């Protein structure tokens, strides 16, 4: 393509949309308040979900 002078007009980059504004859904309370120390097994579980693909997007 470069030898024939053909160039791409635009490049679309894929972008993950992770936030939908919804006033009806409240933010969950911060139960741990950044205190991740546990005194027994399975006392505190945490996770971070960044992106979960669904049919709805």
N, C-alpha and C positions, 0 to 999 in steps of 0.2 A: 504494500500500500504506500509506503514511504517513497519507494522508487517511482511510483506513478503519480505522486502528488496528491494522494487521497488522504484526507484527514477526517477525523470524527468531529461532528458538529458540537455535540455535548455529551458529557458523561454523567449518567445518573448514578448516584451513590445510594445504596440501601441504607435506610435509617430506621431504627427501631423506635416506635412510638410507645412509650411506657406509661404515660400519664394521661388520664382523662379526667377533666374537672367534673366532679360530682359533689354537689353540696350536701346531698343526702347521706353520703358515706363519711363517717367521722374517722379521725385518726385514732388508732388504738393507743391505749394508755401505756406509758413506759413503766412497766412493773419492776424491771431490774435496776433502773436508774444507773446504768453502767457498772453495777456491782456484779461481776461475773463469777465471783468465788462461790463455791458450793461446799456445804458441810457433809453431804452424803451423795451417793451415786444417783443419777437421774433427777436431781433436785432442780436443775435449771437447764433448759434446752433453748438454744437460739439458732437462727438461720437467717440467711439473706437471699431473697429471691429477686434477681435482677430482671429476668425476662422469661416468660413462659409462653411459647407460641400456642395460639388457639385458632379455631376456625373463624371466630369473630374478629380476630386481629387484636 
